[in-house]
Amino acid sequence: MSLEDLLSLTSKERILLYLSDFSDMADRYELPAELTQESIAFGTGIQRKHLSQYLKDLMKEDLVVERKAHIRGMKQRMNGYYLTSCGFSRAVTMRDKVGSAHVSILVDDEMKEMKVADIDDATSVHVTLCDIVREAILNKELRMSDLESVESRKREEIETKEQDSDIYKRALHTAWKDGRVTATERFLVEELRKHLNITDEQHRILEEQIIRKLAQDHMEFRRIYTKVLEVALADKMISGPEVAILEELRRVMRISRHEHEGLVKEVETSICGPPGCEKDLLEEAMRLVKNDAE
């Protein structure tokens, strides 16, 4: 196998080669972050929009497993991908062929012939066989300087993706903060998603997080608002500055007027019982007085 052979590796072969660095994943509760689609895309040099289809094909061929799992360093569970026993056997054969290849590589302005398996030892950083194949395919040649910068470029890309994710998350939060997303907001969010290359899975996970957080916040806001209503209604009525204070609180906590009215009724019921309770209590008291008189 030569440099030309490395350049001719298919996308699915590059995925198998990349995943071959991760063994015994089936029984692990937590998977490495390197097994997410985002990491696989960077590691193989395959565009995200094409990667998912290649992974689906490999799963149909029983070479790759997709599993939702806890991902190291991430709060939410995500899909991780690793090789089946059959996939690993095929990848090992490929590793041997790739590793034994002799290629030309530019080192300090001088072309040298090296065995692919020996390149990692010649660098100051760790590079995988898939790193070498990816750089050869992207640049149509191998340069030691490119391989030396693999780790720093990976960190930069991850940081950029994290920043893009934060921007998108803030936009989603703004769209959902009133409890619903209008058609215009949905269109704008979708355009931003495309611009930032946020995948469907990333969008779904972020949106679920935001909705869950907003729901939790809303329940907490309802609890606090109810307590404030209990204080305001201690004298059986809301009056004076209480009206303005409650209105501002209702607005800040995004309590709708319909919710406000419902909570007022709940608090009134908890304070004096169901509607008409004061009349019932008066009648009961008069009955007791009458009985005592007799």
N, C-alpha and C positions, 0 to 999 in steps of 0.2 A: 504494500500500500504506500502510495506517494502523496505529495501535497494535492495533486489532482484528485486522488481518491478521497481525501478528506473533504475537498470542495464538493464532491458529488454525493455526499451523505444526504439522505432525505430528511425531511423535518421529523418524521416519526422515528427514524434511527437516532437522530440527535436527542430526542426526548428520552429514548431508552438508555442512551449513553449517559445522559445527565442523571437520570434516576438510579443508575447502577451504583452511584456513590452512597446510596442509602439502602441498607439491608435490615431485615428483621423489623419492619414497620407494622406488620399486621397486628401484633399483640400490644402495641404501645398505646397508652391512654392519651399521651400528648405527642403530637407530631412536630417535627422541625418546621420553622417558617419557610425553609427552602423548598418545601413540598407544596406550596400554594401556587396557583396559576401565575401570579405576579412574578414570583421568584423563578419559576420554570421558564417563563417568557424571557426574562433577562438572561438566565443561564444558557439558554439555547439560541438566543438571538431571533426567536420566532415572534412575530407580531401577535398581540393578545387576541385580535379579532379572528385569527386563524387557529390559534392554539387549542381552543376548546373543541373544535371539530377533530383535530388530530388526536386529542385525548379520547374523544368518544370512539373514534375508530380503533384505537389501541385497546380500549375497554371491551369492545365487541370481539376483538381477537383474543381476549383473555390474557393480555399482556400487562395491563395496568388496572389497578383498583382505585376507585374513587370512594372516599369515606369522609363524612362530616365528623370533625374531631376538634378537640382543644388544640390550638396552635401556640407553640411557645412564643411568649412575648406579646400575645394578642388577647384582648379581653373576651372577644366573641368566638364561638365555634365557626369554623370555615371548612370548606372542602379541601382535603389533602389528597395527593396522588402518589402511589408507590407501585413497585413492580410486583406482579404475581411471581410464583416460582418459575413458571414457564418464561415470563418476561425477563426475569433475572438471568436465566440460563442463556437466553438469546443475547442479552446485553453483555454477559461475560465474554462470549465469543467475539463480539464486536470490540470490546475493550482490548482484547489480545491483539486483534488486527490493527486497531488504531495505535496502540502503544508500540507496536513493533515497526511502524512506518518510519522511514527516514525522509526528512524534509529539509528544505532550505529555510534558514531563518536569519534575519538581519540582526546582527549583534554589533553595536558600536560601529556602524557604517561598514561592516564587513559581513558578507554572506557566509554562513557556515552550514555544514550538513550535520544534523543532529537526529537522534532517535527520539520520537515523540515522548516516550516514557521517561527520557532523561531530562526533558525541558524543565519540569518542575524543580528538580534539584539545582538547576542552573539559575533560577530566579531567586530574588530576595523575599518573595511572597509565595503563598501557596496557590498554584493554579491546577485545575483539574483537566482531564482529557477533553471534557466538553468545553472548557474555557478556550483551549487551544484550537479546537475545531471551529468554535464560534468566531474567534478572531480571524482565523484563516478565511472563513466564508465571508465575513463582513468586509475584510480588507483585500481579499484575493491574494494575500501573502501573509507571511508571519514575521512580526517584528518583536524583538525582545522588549522594547520600550512599551509596546501596547500591553504585553502580558504583565509587565511590572505594575501597570496602572489599573489592573482589573479590579482589585479590592476597593481602591479609592473611587473609581467610577461607579461601582456597585453601591457604595455608601451614598454617593451624591444622588444617584437615581432613587434610592429608597427615601432619602430626605425630601426630594422633590415630590415623590408620590405621596408622602405623608402630608406635605404642605397642601397639595392639590386636594387630598382627602379632607383636610380641615376646612378648606374653602368651600368645598361641596357640602360638607356637613352643616356649616353655618347657613348656607343658602337653603338647604332642606329644612333646617330649624325655623328659619324665617317664614318659609312657606306654610309650615304646619302649626305655627305658634297659636293661631286662632282656632285650631281644631279641625280645619278643613283646608283643602288645596283647590284653588280655582283653576279653571282651564288655562288662564293666562299664566298663572304661577307654575302649573305643570309644564307648559310649553317652555318657559324660561329655564326651569330646572333641567329639563331634558336637553336643551341646547348646551347648557353648562356641562352636563354630564358627558356629552359628545366631545366638547372642547377639551376637557380635562382627561379624557380617555378613562372615565370611570366605568367599570364593567357592570353588567346587569346584577351580578352577584354582590358586588360591593355596594351598589345602590340599594339593593334589597336589605342587606345587613344594616347599613347606616340608617335607612328609613325606619326599620324595625326598632333600632336603638332609640331613635328620636321619639317615635310614637309611644314607646314604652315609658321613656323618661317623662314625656309630657303628661301621660296618663297618671304616673306616680305623683308628679308635681301638682296636677289638678286635684287629685284626691287629698293631698296635703293642704292645698289652698282651701278646699271645701271644709276640711276639718277646722282650720284656723278661722275661716269666715263664720262657721257655725258657732264657735266659741265667742266670737265678737258679738254675734247676734244674740246669744244667750245673755250677755252682759247688757246689751242695749234694750232687750225686751224684759229685763228683770222687773221693770215697773209697768209691764203689759203694753208699752207703746214705744215707738221710735219717734223722737222729736228733737227739735233744736239742732245743735251741731252734730248730733248722731247721724242725721240724714246725710250731711255732706261727707262725713268721715266714711260711712258705709259705702257711699257711691264711689268715692275715690278708691277705696279698698276693693270694691267689686270690679272696677275697671283694671286696676293693677293685677289682680289675681285672675283676670279673664273669666269671671263668673257672669254668665248671661243673666239677663233680667228674668227669664223664665226660671233659671236655677235659683236665683235670689228669692223669687216668690215662693218656690217650693220649699226652700230652706227655712224661710220665715214661718211657713205653716208648720213645718216639722218642729221648730223651736217653740212656737206657741203651744203646740200639742204637748210637748215634753214638759212645759212649764205649768200648764193648767189642765192638761188632758184634752180629750177630743172637744170639738166645738159644742157649746151648750153645757160644758162641765160646770161653769160657775152657777148656772141656774139649778143644775142637779144637786150641787153641793148645798145651795141655799135651801132647797126643798128638803134635803136630808136633815139639815140642821133644824129646820122648823118642825119636822116630824119628831126628832129627838126631844126638842123642848116641850112639845105637846105631850109626849109620852111621860116625861118627867113630871109635868103638871098633874097628870092623871094619877 
